[in-house]
Amino acid sequence: MGDSDDAGSFVRYGIEDRPPLKKSLLLGVQHYLTMVGANIAVPLILAGALGMPEEIVPRFVGTFFVVSGIATLAQTTVGNRYPIVQGAPFSMLAPALAIIGVVTVNPPQGVAAWRAALLQLQGAIVVAALVEVAIGYLGLVGKLRQYLSPVVIAPVIALIGLSLFNSPDITAANQNWWLSGFTLVVIVAFSQYLDGRSTLFKLFPVLLGIVIAWVVAAALSVAGVFSPGAPGYVDLASVAGADPVYPIYPLQWGMPTVTPAFVIGMLAGVAASIIESIGDYHAVARLSGMGAPSGKRMTHGIGMEGLMNVFSGLMGTNGSTSYSENVGAIGLTGVASRYVVQVGAALMLVVGFVGYFGQLVATIPSPIVGGLYIAMFGQIVAVGLSNLKYVDLDSSRNIFILGIALFSGMAIPEYMSNVGSASAFQEGLANTAFLGPVLGTDVVANTVFVIGSTGMAVGGLVAIFLDNTVAGTDEERGLTAWAESAEADTDFASAYDRLVADDEPARAD
Amino acid sequence: MGDSDDAGSFVRYGIEDRPPLKKSLLLGVQHYLTMVGANIAVPLILAGALGMPEEIVPRFVGTFFVVSGIATLAQTTVGNRYPIVQGAPFSMLAPALAIIGVVTVNPPQGVAAWRAALLQLQGAIVVAALVEVAIGYLGLVGKLRQYLSPVVIAPVIALIGLSLFNSPDITAANQNWWLSGFTLVVIVAFSQYLDGRSTLFKLFPVLLGIVIAWVVAAALSVAGVFSPGAPGYVDLASVAGADPVYPIYPLQWGMPTVTPAFVIGMLAGVAASIIESIGDYHAVARLSGMGAPSGKRMTHGIGMEGLMNVFSGLMGTNGSTSYSENVGAIGLTGVASRYVVQVGAALMLVVGFVGYFGQLVATIPSPIVGGLYIAMFGQIVAVGLSNLKYVDLDSSRNIFILGIALFSGMAIPEYMSNVGSASAFQEGLANTAFLGPVLGTDVVANTVFVIGSTGMAVGGLVAIFLDNTVAGTDEERGLTAWAESAEADTDFASAYDRLVADDEPARAD
């Protein structure tokens, strides 16, 4: 470290750089390992809610990784071309769990309840995703860009990280705190203290942290210090017992079914995921040493996320969105290479299909994931806040907007969580004087509940409203400084520009 | 607004300014109203845990306000002389509740359980506070100053606000959300949109918000829309039934008793409150347009907080510390006048002794307090983050430290809260392999639990360790820019300097 005062101090490998293959493979593994915890967590939460039979769960998890691999390859080649991994979004979990709850209480005859619910979920995702495709490619998100200042983007990105503070992998009461702490200390040691000693330490703090902690946990498990079921236990036997290859293909669980009320809930989830993705785009641009994304690039990013959500609905997973975890990893390691992310994506495909690999990765115990998360999510928080460098921090309107956006982004989801469920929330709204009949409808109540449960969506909406209505100059809001470094629409060449329209000057980014 | 790019844009009345008496009275009321919610919450929580008889509770609450009034007057005249209100700290609630739990399970004979527990609490506070007096006046906190950079102070202040995101006044499931929202909207409207229309709106957004929302709530209560017991209900009858004057005096509940184990827990609470106060000093200095506080000023601030904690122990309350709520109010209104805070303190004394006034204020319903909190606590978060203006936000070590400090300051307290209690935590530590006998002791377990439950303490310790050990230049860490604006020890004249040592040049701040 020590080399500060230069916007490129984050970057060790830029977005266009291709590290040597061996190094890229290891860097790809590291990217993969940073996203694996979340991308396993989502299907396991769903499988539990669905009551899915045990023997189907590994294939279900594998499907998520296959979708992630394909979506990441699509986004990095014909999408926005940022080095962001795609994975299953947490923002779409709330509507998914609501749908599952309704369907499994009264399953249709002649089909297992879990399958009926999953097909409803798939149908809702496909239709909601088609709306996202339209929002994306019609350029609505790109038009939004003029209303986004660093005063808005900073709290949105910060809340992506902050709102994960209560991940069970970190805060469960029965967690193995010393194994989490050990993982974190190893990552901190390699990335902050020993990074000057060796390029290896510089580039692979996450990989080293996970592998070293896993070896310790595996040794303690074999030695019998950790017994089966204890947090930290590494179940090596499960790897030998895994299926070699899973049959994963579109419509594998049957034909999705569409129910309008479910689509509405899922649309709210998609809206929240769009806000998160816009935050991620800005974060990765900042970390890659590029200017703020152009409207055109956002258009192609969200459009492609929509297409990949349609795909995920057809495959039978819970959607696909830009993954913040990997943004954290880019910040920590300075490796922003798109090529490395693509190598990681190829790995996801392999791990998705091949049971042995998937099961090996699944042996990483929760406390290790928790230690990793503290480093990753913290990184996202601070990358968000680093956008404040453009903002006048002596302006009381900026202070007010930032504060109320961050605070309400934490407080409102906590309120929703205390209320408990979309249906309880709807009941409460329906009893409101005067406005009850309007507020209590499915559309309003579901939308407000899902958006309100998503910290970055709450913070983003509060910030975008206040920042665009409370008086403030462009200098004060950071728009002037930001515009200087932002990319123009012509800086981004879409797949169409590059491959079809040959009158367009060829640009590689 | 609009007048940016000038460090004084926060300030409408500076620290030495004395607005006209009538205006000062209203501004004092406003300061008082921002702290009243928290300063009522602490005694009510304690009274509930103590099982204190109903008829004694109003006098107990009154005692808290008398202590706050005297402590504020002492701090603003012979302490650090910052315009900060003093009130009962949340950081000392955790050890207090632990003490109460232990004593009330096995109360001594011949004395009511609540009184025995309260006297133990008082004894623990008095002894712990004597240690704080020593820490303060021996200059230990002042010496700490050289290790504090904006990279440390920013997350500490931000966490003071952020960690309050789940205040029940905001997030309770049965909260009246539209009354909270209405209060917040009124405050935002006056402070951000209508502030150019009238000086009144500029200076009194909080007072106007509370009064308008209270009138609405009172009208709905009288009209029967809010029934007794509903959130939002204003119990006007309770005011008429209040005692005229409470007899409040030192040792009113008897002679405090001292138990060493209880003192240790309380010491951890005191340590957390010191960290919070250091954050508050920096926040108020920033908002008052002054440089970062000198070591000498911090010495006198913490020393005086210790003395006032001794006093609070003798009076029978749960300690006294700098109140962040009022820091938020200074940010929102730009009124940093010390005189105004002293007027507010005089008011606290009146309200503490006179039952009618205390009861009238106690009729402010919880949803209104919740709306107020969102504005106040958000303000604190952002004031903390505004210290980042001194920091190199392109430095990956700064990003890493900021992120991990903020994130762990949210995550670790959540873990402690999931564990549930100091005794459960101690039990868990005692079962740790190898280190169990050390970690499971009262001293270690209690200290770690109380500090770990306090977000700003966790974030502050993480940041101060990393910022002082990970390589980084003074420019990068913001020390250079900060030092330029920081005050020197000679800028602060203690009471001794001003009143006794007449060879010292007279300075008024």
Interface residues (C-beta under 8 A of the other chain):
Chain A: M1 G2 S4 D5 D6 A7 S9 F10 G161 L162 F165 N166 S167 I170 T171 A172 A173 Q175 W177 W178 V188 S191 Q192 Y193 G196 V225 G331 L332 G334 I374 A375 F377 G378 Q379 I380 V381 A382 V383 L385 S386 L388 K389 D392 L393 D394 S395 S396 R397 N398 I399 F400 I401 L402 G403 I404 A405 L406 F407 S408 M410 A411 E414 Y415 N418 V419 G420 A424 T432 A433 L466 T469 V470 A471 G472 T473 E475 E476
Chain B: M1 G2 S4 D5 D6 A7 S9 F10 G161 L162 F165 N166 S167 I170 T171 A172 A173 Q175 W177 W178 V188 S191 Q192 Y193 G196 V225 G331 L332 G334 I374 A375 F377 G378 Q379 I380 V381 A382 V383 L385 S386 L388 K389 D392 L393 D394 S395 S396 R397 N398 I399 F400 I401 L402 G403 I404 A405 L406 F407 S408 M410 A411 E414 Y415 N418 V419 G420 A424 T432 A433 L466 T469 V470 A471 G472 T473 E475 E476
